[in-house]
Amino acid sequence: MKTYEKGTYGYDLNFLKEHKKPLELQNGDARVLISPEYQGRVMTSSANGENGLSFGWINYDLIASGEIKNHINAVGGEERFWLGPEGGQFSIFFKPGTTFEFNNWQTPAAIDTEPFELVESSESAAEFSKSVQISNYAGFNFSFNVNRKISLLDNPSIKNELGIVYQEGVKSVGYSTQNKLTNTGNEAWIKETGLLSVWLLGMFNPSDEVTIIVPYKTEAESDYIVKDDYFGKIPSDRLVLKNGIAFLKGDGKQRGKIGIPPQRALPVIGSYDAANNILTMLKCEIPEGVNDYVNSAWEMQEFPFKGDAINSYNDGPLEDGSQMGPFYELETSSPALSLKPNETAIYKQTTIHFEGSEEELNAICQQVFGVSIGEVKAVF
């Protein structure tokens, strides 16, 4: 087996082959690495073959240990399938009657330790399924099937997805995921007993020069523009709101999380890593006029369906000095899902990474975000 330097896709491919049975999607130098054992999770990707940079953050120590942790098994991965809400009276992470404290918090096994079943795969796509039963804090029992399909995109599809053009010298990798939930129970999912949402989280490798880019609607009406106090208020030298964009440092050095309400959310978010010339973009679905999103706050909530559509998290040391990462996250959620028996909801997301010169990436950044790379770099 050829050896690769840590930080390359080849290194991560060899590492995961050693410990799991990953699946690889491939089109020339574009590679996407998926783990059926970890819920059909996209672990990482590369725009430049096995020697290229590996874009997803991977928790090597936890995977190599083979141990099952309490609360959560944060193995990493640049797009994992999760479900909300996390906290509140309809939480699926807390048992009925418990207090909303970390000791009582438990990630459901179906989105943490249990594998998804491979339905079929090819060089360009892989499809997974899982039958799930989960109870929420209010005591409602959900029964549903998950179907998750990951498709590798070629260059024309990437350009079409974002509505852009770019130079031939730019290296890229992109994939779309289609996530279906089908209510297999006998009862309808209604607000009074709680709803679920599809929650997709991407963990990426930080650097001192990563800036997270989260555009928002400036004219919309909402209770807040950007929620920035999940883990204490984020200082102004780490979060800047300017011309309809929230810029957050993605250096993995200080914990902070932001949320954008659905009234203000826009369908494309991303990040720029000036140290490695990587432009990352996520495109999600923000249905017009739909404002019911599950609330994941760890408290009994006055408004359980006033949650965020978009989130971003920067990791950092805990009070005791320990740290899970470092990484940063780009997160999106579906609206709250009201499903009748046998009814299906579908939530799609696309992740794209570009590598190139600053000039080449600047052209893409301006087309998608309406802001130049120079302006992004000048924020912090």
C-alpha positions as CSV (number, residue, x, y, z in Angstrom):
1,M,0.0,0.0,0.0
2,K,1.4,3.4,-1.0
3,T,2.0,5.8,1.9
4,Y,0.7,9.3,1.9
5,E,1.3,12.4,4.0
6,K,-1.2,13.2,6.7
7,G,-3.6,15.8,5.4
8,T,-3.9,14.2,1.9
9,Y,-6.9,12.2,0.7
10,G,-4.7,9.1,0.1
11,Y,-3.8,9.1,3.8
12,D,-7.4,9.2,4.9
13,L,-8.4,6.6,2.3
14,N,-5.8,4.2,3.7
15,F,-6.7,5.0,7.3
16,L,-10.4,4.3,6.8
17,K,-9.7,1.1,4.8
18,E,-7.6,-0.1,7.7
19,H,-10.5,0.4,10.2
20,K,-13.8,0.4,8.2
21,K,-15.1,-0.6,4.8
22,P,-15.5,2.8,3.0
23,L,-17.0,3.3,-0.4
24,E,-15.4,5.7,-3.0
25,L,-17.0,7.7,-5.7
26,Q,-14.6,8.8,-8.4
27,N,-14.5,10.9,-11.6
28,G,-10.9,11.6,-12.7
29,D,-9.3,13.5,-9.8
30,A,-12.6,14.2,-8.0
31,R,-13.0,11.7,-5.2
32,V,-15.7,11.3,-2.4
33,L,-15.2,8.8,0.4
34,I,-18.3,7.4,2.2
35,S,-18.8,5.2,5.2
36,P,-21.8,2.9,5.4
37,E,-20.9,2.1,9.0
38,Y,-21.2,5.8,9.9
39,Q,-24.8,6.3,8.5
40,G,-23.7,6.8,4.8
41,R,-21.6,9.7,6.0
42,V,-19.3,11.6,3.5
43,M,-16.1,11.3,5.4
44,T,-13.9,13.4,3.1
45,S,-13.3,14.3,-0.5
46,S,-10.5,15.5,-2.8
47,A,-10.4,17.7,-6.0
48,N,-6.9,16.4,-6.8
49,G,-6.9,12.6,-6.5
50,E,-5.1,10.7,-3.7
51,N,-2.3,13.3,-3.5
52,G,-4.8,16.1,-3.1
53,L,-5.8,17.8,0.1
54,S,-8.4,16.0,2.2
55,F,-11.3,18.4,2.9
56,G,-13.2,16.6,5.7
57,W,-12.1,16.5,9.3
58,I,-11.6,13.0,10.7
59,N,-11.3,12.0,14.3
60,Y,-8.4,9.5,13.8
61,D,-8.0,8.7,17.5
62,L,-11.6,7.8,18.1
63,I,-11.9,5.6,15.0
64,A,-8.6,3.8,15.7
65,S,-9.6,3.1,19.3
66,G,-12.7,1.2,18.2
67,E,-14.4,2.3,21.4
68,I,-18.0,3.4,21.7
69,K,-18.3,6.7,23.7
70,N,-21.1,7.9,25.8
71,H,-23.2,10.8,24.6
72,I,-21.8,11.0,21.0
73,N,-19.2,9.3,18.8
74,A,-17.8,12.3,16.9
75,V,-15.9,10.5,14.2
76,G,-15.9,13.5,11.9
77,G,-16.9,13.6,8.3
78,E,-17.8,16.5,5.9
79,E,-21.5,15.6,5.6
80,R,-23.3,13.6,8.2
81,F,-27.0,12.8,8.4
82,W,-28.5,13.9,11.7
83,L,-32.0,14.7,13.0
84,G,-33.4,17.6,15.1
85,P,-34.5,18.9,17.5
86,E,-31.6,18.5,19.9
87,G,-33.2,20.2,22.9
88,G,-36.6,21.3,24.2
89,Q,-39.9,19.6,24.9
90,F,-39.7,17.7,21.6
91,S,-36.0,16.8,21.8
92,I,-34.9,13.4,20.6
93,F,-31.5,13.7,22.5
94,F,-33.1,13.8,26.0
95,K,-35.3,11.2,27.8
96,P,-38.7,12.4,29.2
97,G,-38.4,14.1,32.5
98,T,-34.6,14.6,32.5
99,T,-32.9,18.0,32.8
100,F,-31.3,19.6,29.8
101,E,-27.7,19.0,31.0
102,F,-24.8,17.3,29.2
103,N,-24.9,14.2,31.4
104,N,-28.4,13.5,30.2
105,W,-27.7,14.3,26.5
106,Q,-27.5,11.2,24.2
107,T,-27.3,11.1,20.5
108,P,-29.8,8.5,19.1
109,A,-28.0,5.3,18.1
110,A,-29.5,5.5,14.6
111,I,-27.5,8.6,13.8
112,D,-24.5,7.8,15.8
113,T,-23.4,4.2,16.1
114,E,-25.7,2.1,13.9
115,P,-24.7,1.5,10.2
116,F,-26.9,2.3,7.2
117,E,-27.6,-0.5,4.8
118,L,-26.1,-0.1,1.3
119,V,-28.9,-0.3,-1.3
120,E,-26.8,0.1,-4.4
121,S,-23.6,1.8,-5.6
122,S,-21.7,2.8,-8.7
123,E,-18.6,4.9,-9.5
124,S,-20.8,8.0,-9.3
125,A,-23.5,7.3,-6.7
126,A,-24.3,5.4,-3.5
127,E,-27.6,4.8,-1.9
128,F,-28.3,3.8,1.7
129,S,-31.4,3.0,3.8
130,K,-32.2,2.7,7.5
131,S,-35.4,1.8,9.4
132,V,-35.6,4.0,12.6
133,Q,-37.7,4.1,15.7
134,I,-37.1,7.1,18.0
135,S,-39.1,8.6,21.0
136,N,-39.0,12.3,21.9
137,Y,-39.0,14.1,25.2
138,A,-42.8,14.4,25.0
139,G,-43.2,10.7,24.7
140,F,-44.2,10.5,21.0
141,N,-42.9,7.5,19.1
142,F,-41.6,8.1,15.6
143,S,-41.3,5.2,13.1
144,F,-39.7,6.1,9.7
145,N,-37.4,5.0,7.0
146,V,-34.4,7.0,5.9
147,N,-33.2,6.8,2.3
148,R,-29.9,8.7,1.6
149,K,-28.4,8.9,-1.9
150,I,-25.0,10.6,-2.6
151,S,-24.2,11.5,-6.2
152,L,-20.8,12.8,-7.5
153,L,-21.2,15.8,-9.8
154,D,-19.2,16.4,-12.9
155,N,-17.9,19.9,-13.9
156,P,-21.0,20.9,-16.1
157,S,-23.3,19.8,-13.2
158,I,-21.3,21.9,-10.7
159,K,-21.5,25.0,-13.0
160,N,-25.2,24.4,-13.5
161,E,-25.9,23.9,-9.8
162,L,-24.3,27.2,-8.9
163,G,-25.2,29.1,-12.1
164,I,-21.5,30.1,-12.7
165,V,-18.6,29.8,-15.1
166,Y,-15.0,29.3,-14.1
167,Q,-11.6,28.7,-15.7
168,E,-10.4,25.2,-16.8
169,G,-7.4,25.4,-14.4
170,V,-9.7,25.3,-11.3
171,K,-9.8,21.9,-9.6
172,S,-13.2,20.9,-8.1
173,V,-15.1,18.2,-6.4
174,G,-18.9,18.3,-5.8
175,Y,-21.6,16.0,-4.6
176,S,-25.3,16.2,-3.9
177,T,-27.2,14.2,-1.3
178,Q,-30.9,13.4,-1.4
179,N,-32.3,12.6,2.1
180,K,-35.7,11.1,2.3
181,L,-37.8,10.5,5.4
182,T,-41.0,8.3,5.1
183,N,-43.4,8.0,8.1
184,T,-43.9,4.3,8.5
185,G,-46.0,4.6,11.7
186,N,-49.7,4.7,12.1
187,E,-49.9,8.3,13.5
188,A,-49.4,11.6,11.7
189,W,-46.5,13.9,12.9
190,I,-48.1,17.0,14.3
191,K,-46.8,20.1,16.1
192,E,-48.7,19.2,19.3
193,T,-46.6,16.0,19.8
194,G,-43.4,17.2,18.1
195,L,-41.8,17.2,14.6
196,L,-38.5,16.1,13.3
197,S,-36.1,17.8,10.8
198,V,-33.3,16.6,8.6
199,W,-30.1,18.1,9.9
200,L,-26.9,17.9,7.8
201,L,-23.6,18.8,9.4
202,G,-20.2,19.2,7.7
203,M,-16.9,19.1,9.6
204,F,-14.0,20.7,7.8
205,N,-10.3,21.3,8.5
206,P,-9.6,24.7,10.0
207,S,-6.6,27.0,9.4
208,D,-5.7,30.4,10.8
209,E,-6.9,31.9,7.5
210,V,-10.3,30.2,7.2
211,T,-13.2,32.7,7.0
212,I,-16.8,31.3,7.0
213,I,-19.2,33.1,4.7
214,V,-22.9,33.1,5.5
215,P,-25.1,35.5,3.5
216,Y,-28.5,36.6,4.7
217,K,-31.4,38.7,3.6
218,T,-31.0,42.2,4.9
219,E,-34.6,43.4,4.3
220,A,-36.5,40.4,5.9
221,E,-38.3,40.7,9.2
222,S,-37.3,38.3,12.0
223,D,-36.7,38.2,15.8
224,Y,-32.9,38.3,15.2
225,I,-30.6,38.6,12.2
226,V,-27.9,36.2,13.5
227,K,-28.1,34.3,16.7
228,D,-24.6,34.3,18.1
229,D,-24.9,33.4,21.8
230,Y,-25.1,29.6,21.7
231,F,-21.9,29.2,23.7
232,G,-21.6,32.8,25.0
233,K,-21.6,35.8,22.7
234,I,-19.0,35.7,20.0
235,P,-16.5,38.7,20.2
236,S,-16.5,41.3,17.4
237,D,-13.0,40.3,16.3
238,R,-14.3,36.8,15.4
239,L,-17.8,37.6,13.9
240,V,-18.5,40.5,11.6
241,L,-21.8,41.3,9.9
242,K,-21.2,43.4,6.8
243,N,-23.3,44.1,3.7
244,G,-25.6,41.1,4.2
245,I,-22.9,38.6,5.0
246,A,-22.0,37.1,8.4
247,F,-18.2,36.4,8.5
248,L,-17.0,34.0,11.2
249,K,-13.5,32.9,11.9
250,G,-13.0,29.2,11.1
251,D,-9.6,28.7,12.8
252,G,-10.7,26.0,15.3
253,K,-9.3,28.1,18.2
254,Q,-12.4,29.4,20.0
255,R,-15.9,27.9,20.4
256,G,-18.7,29.8,18.8
257,K,-21.8,29.1,16.9
258,I,-24.2,31.2,14.8
259,G,-27.7,30.6,13.5
260,I,-29.7,32.3,10.7
261,P,-33.5,32.2,10.9
262,P,-35.5,30.9,7.9
263,Q,-36.8,34.4,7.1
264,R,-33.3,35.6,6.5
265,A,-31.6,32.4,5.3
266,L,-30.2,32.2,1.7
267,P,-29.5,28.9,-0.1
268,V,-25.7,29.2,-0.4
269,I,-23.1,29.4,2.4
270,G,-19.4,28.6,2.4
271,S,-15.9,29.3,3.5
272,Y,-12.5,30.5,2.1
273,D,-9.2,29.1,3.3
274,A,-6.6,31.6,2.2
275,A,-3.7,29.4,3.6
276,N,-4.6,26.6,1.2
277,N,-6.6,28.4,-1.6
278,I,-9.8,26.4,-1.0
279,L,-13.2,27.8,-1.6
280,T,-16.0,25.6,-0.2
281,M,-19.7,26.1,-0.9
282,L,-22.9,24.4,0.4
283,K,-26.1,24.8,-1.5
284,C,-29.3,23.8,0.4
285,E,-33.0,24.2,0.1
286,I,-34.8,27.2,1.8
287,P,-38.5,26.8,0.8
288,E,-40.1,30.2,0.3
289,G,-42.5,31.3,3.0
290,V,-41.9,28.2,5.3
291,N,-40.9,29.4,8.7
292,D,-41.4,26.4,11.0
293,Y,-38.0,25.0,11.9
294,V,-37.3,22.9,15.0
295,N,-35.7,24.7,17.9
296,S,-32.7,22.8,19.4
297,A,-32.1,25.1,22.4
298,W,-31.5,23.1,25.6
299,E,-34.5,24.4,27.6
300,M,-38.3,24.2,27.7
301,Q,-39.1,26.4,24.8
302,E,-41.8,29.1,24.4
303,F,-41.4,28.7,20.6
304,P,-40.4,25.2,19.7
305,F,-40.7,25.9,16.0
306,K,-38.7,29.1,15.8
307,G,-35.4,27.4,15.0
308,D,-32.5,28.2,12.6
309,A,-32.3,27.1,9.0
310,I,-28.5,27.6,8.8
311,N,-25.8,27.2,11.4
312,S,-22.0,27.4,11.5
313,Y,-19.8,26.4,14.4
314,N,-16.1,27.0,15.1
315,D,-14.5,24.6,17.5
316,G,-12.2,25.5,20.3
317,P,-10.9,24.4,23.7
318,L,-13.3,23.6,26.5
319,E,-13.0,25.1,30.0
320,D,-10.7,22.2,31.1
321,G,-8.4,22.8,28.1
322,S,-9.4,19.7,26.2
323,Q,-10.7,19.9,22.6
324,M,-12.4,17.4,20.3
325,G,-11.2,19.0,17.1
326,P,-10.0,21.4,15.9
327,F,-12.6,21.8,13.1
328,Y,-15.3,24.1,11.9
329,E,-18.8,23.2,10.8
330,L,-21.3,24.3,8.1
331,E,-24.8,23.1,9.0
332,T,-28.2,23.2,7.3
333,S,-31.6,21.9,8.3
334,S,-34.9,21.1,6.6
335,P,-38.1,22.7,7.8
336,A,-40.0,20.9,10.6
337,L,-41.6,17.8,8.9
338,S,-45.3,17.2,9.3
339,L,-45.8,13.8,7.8
340,K,-48.9,11.7,7.5
341,P,-48.5,7.9,7.6
342,N,-46.7,6.7,4.4
343,E,-45.9,10.3,3.5
344,T,-42.3,11.2,2.4
345,A,-40.3,14.4,2.7
346,I,-37.1,15.0,0.7
347,Y,-34.2,17.3,1.7
348,K,-31.3,17.9,-0.7
349,Q,-27.9,19.6,-0.3
350,T,-24.9,20.0,-2.5
351,T,-21.3,20.4,-1.3
352,I,-18.6,21.8,-3.6
353,H,-14.9,22.5,-3.1
354,F,-12.7,24.5,-5.5
355,E,-8.9,24.7,-5.5
356,G,-7.1,27.2,-7.7
357,S,-5.2,30.5,-7.7
358,E,-6.7,33.4,-5.7
359,E,-7.6,35.1,-9.0
360,E,-9.5,32.0,-10.3
361,L,-11.3,31.6,-7.0
362,N,-12.1,35.3,-6.8
363,A,-14.2,35.0,-10.0
364,I,-16.3,32.2,-8.4
365,C,-16.6,33.9,-5.1
366,Q,-17.9,37.1,-6.7
367,Q,-20.4,35.2,-8.8
368,V,-21.9,33.2,-5.9
369,F,-21.5,35.6,-2.9
370,G,-21.2,39.0,-4.6
371,V,-18.0,39.7,-2.6
372,S,-14.4,39.4,-3.6
373,I,-11.7,37.2,-2.1
374,G,-9.8,40.4,-1.1
375,E,-12.9,41.6,0.8
376,V,-13.2,38.2,2.6
377,K,-9.5,38.3,3.6
378,A,-9.7,41.8,4.8
379,V,-12.5,41.1,7.3
380,F,-10.2,39.7,10.0
